């Protein structure tokens, strides 16, 4: 079994502080692994990933159990203190080395071009500045490195999109840790200069009612390998 490591940094004030939502998310997300098929989605998200991986917005660490043995190390960024503590506990149970650290997507505390892959799992909905966060993704990826993404966003017909936008302007960010329902993650990845690979739309839950947060996308993108290729900053 690979050697394991985990550490949680300490600082006077966390960049993100949603303790009520964090407790709720930790409880609900664990049940969703089987009830909503999230464990199967995580397997698809991470299947075949290899090398040194940066996971942004690791939450309570539910992805860690699904990393294959081809991964040499995972550096997991999580800004919320309670979720970071739970992620550290999950890291200690993982089959690959996982290092959990504080930080935000807009200012990743890691060196440039230091990772073979970046994992974005239900995180772009809640970052404050999506273009800046994806600029950071491009910075830390080696040329030709991959982005594995599983995100929710806008979907459905005009009535659902109006509902998502109304919720975004009112109660949803307040009760959901800053989440926005009507963002377009695929467009954001493309605008950042990443090359989109195969991706597909899916509903979560697959067979349940269509909720404002049900419209998801799962796929892969790459940082262009060609020298001199423009990447969004």
Residue pairs with C-beta under 8 A, 6 or more apart in sequence:
1 95
2 69
2 95
2 96
2 97
3 97
4 91
4 92
4 94
4 96
4 97
4 98
5 91
5 97
5 98
5 99
6 88
6 91
6 92
6 98
6 99
6 100
7 88
7 99
7 100
7 101
8 84
8 85
8 87
8 88
8 100
8 101
8 102
9 101
9 102
11 102
14 79
14 80
14 81
14 102
15 79
15 102
15 103
15 104
16 79
16 80
16 104
16 177
16 178
17 80
17 81
18 80
18 177
18 178
19 80
19 81
19 82
21 175
21 176
21 177
22 80
22 81
22 82
22 83
22 177
23 82
25 59
25 60
25 83
25 177
26 59
26 60
26 82
26 83
26 86
29 38
29 59
29 60
29 62
30 60
30 62
32 38
33 39
33 62
35 205
36 204
36 205
36 208
37 204
37 205
37 206
38 62
38 204
39 66
41 150
41 202
41 204
41 218
42 62
42 63
42 66
42 121
42 150
43 66
44 218
45 63
45 66
45 119
45 121
45 148
45 149
45 150
45 218
46 63
46 66
46 67
46 68
46 119
46 148
47 68
48 68
48 70
49 67
49 68
49 70
49 71
49 117
49 119
49 146
49 148
50 68
50 70
50 71
50 72
50 116
50 117
51 70
51 71
51 72
51 115
51 116
51 117
52 71
52 72
52 73
52 75
52 114
52 115
52 116
52 117
53 67
53 71
53 73
53 74
53 75
53 115
53 116
53 117
53 118
53 119
54 74
54 75
54 76
54 77
54 108
54 110
54 114
54 115
54 117
54 118
54 119
54 140
55 63
55 74
55 75
55 76
55 77
55 118
55 119
55 121
56 77
56 105
56 108
56 118
56 119
56 120
56 123
56 133
56 137
57 77
57 78
57 79
57 105
57 120
57 121
57 122
57 123
57 126
57 127
58 64
58 76
58 77
58 78
58 83
58 84
58 87
58 100
58 121
59 78
59 83
59 86
59 87
59 121
59 122
60 83
60 86
60 87
60 90
61 76
61 86
61 87
61 88
61 89
61 90
61 91
61 94
61 98
61 100
62 90
63 119
63 121
64 74
64 76
64 87
64 90
64 91
64 93
64 94
64 96
64 98
65 90
65 93
65 94
65 95
67 74
67 94
67 95
67 96
67 98
68 96
69 95
69 96
71 96
72 96
72 97
73 96
73 97
73 98
73 99
74 94
74 96
74 97
74 98
74 99
75 99
75 101
75 110
75 115
76 87
76 91
76 98
76 99
76 100
76 101
77 101
77 102
77 103
77 104
77 105
77 108
77 109
78 84
78 87
78 100
78 101
78 102
78 103
79 102
79 103
79 104
80 177
84 100
84 102
87 100
88 100
90 98
91 98
91 99
91 100
101 109
102 109
103 109
103 110
104 127
104 128
105 123
105 127
105 133
105 136
105 137
106 127
106 128
106 129
106 132
106 133
106 136
107 136
108 136
108 139
108 140
110 140
111 140
112 139
112 140
113 139
113 140
113 141
113 142
113 143
114 140
114 142
115 140
115 141
115 142
115 145
116 141
116 142
116 145
116 146
117 141
117 145
117 146
117 147
117 148
118 137
118 140
118 141
118 145
118 146
118 147
118 148
119 147
119 148
119 149
120 137
120 147
120 148
120 149
120 150
120 151
120 185
121 148
121 149
121 150
121 151
122 150
122 151
122 152
123 151
124 130
124 133
124 134
124 149
124 151
124 153
124 183
124 185
124 188
125 151
125 152
125 153
125 179
125 180
125 181
125 183
125 185
126 176
126 177
126 178
126 179
126 180
127 133
128 178
130 183
130 188
131 188
131 191
131 192
131 232
134 188
134 189
134 191
134 192
134 194
134 232
135 192
135 231
135 232
135 233
137 147
137 192
137 194
138 192
138 193
138 194
138 223
138 231
138 232
138 233
141 147
141 223
142 223
143 223
143 224
143 225
143 226
143 227
144 222
144 223
144 224
144 225
145 222
145 223
146 197
146 220
146 221
146 222
146 223
147 189
147 194
147 220
147 221
147 222
147 223
148 219
148 220
149 185
149 189
149 199
149 217
149 218
149 219
149 220
149 221
150 216
150 217
150 218
151 185
151 216
151 217
152 181
152 185
152 204
152 213
152 214
152 215
152 216
152 217
153 181
153 182
153 183
153 184
153 185
153 186
153 215
153 216
153 217
154 161
154 164
154 181
154 182
154 183
154 184
154 215
155 161
155 201
155 214
155 215
156 164
156 210
156 215
160 210
160 212
160 215
161 182
163 212
164 181
164 182
164 212
165 181
165 182
167 181
167 212
168 180
168 181
168 182
172 179
172 180
172 181
172 212
173 179
173 180
179 213
181 212
181 213
185 217
186 196
186 199
186 217
186 219
189 196
189 221
190 196
191 232
192 231
192 232
193 224
193 229
193 230
193 231
193 232
194 221
194 222
194 223
194 224
195 221
195 222
195 223
195 224
196 219
196 221
197 219
197 220
197 221
197 222
198 219
198 220
199 217
199 218
199 219
199 220
199 221
200 217
200 218
200 219
201 215
201 216
201 217
202 216
202 217
202 218
203 210
203 214
203 215
203 216
204 213
204 214
204 216
205 214
208 214
223 231
224 231
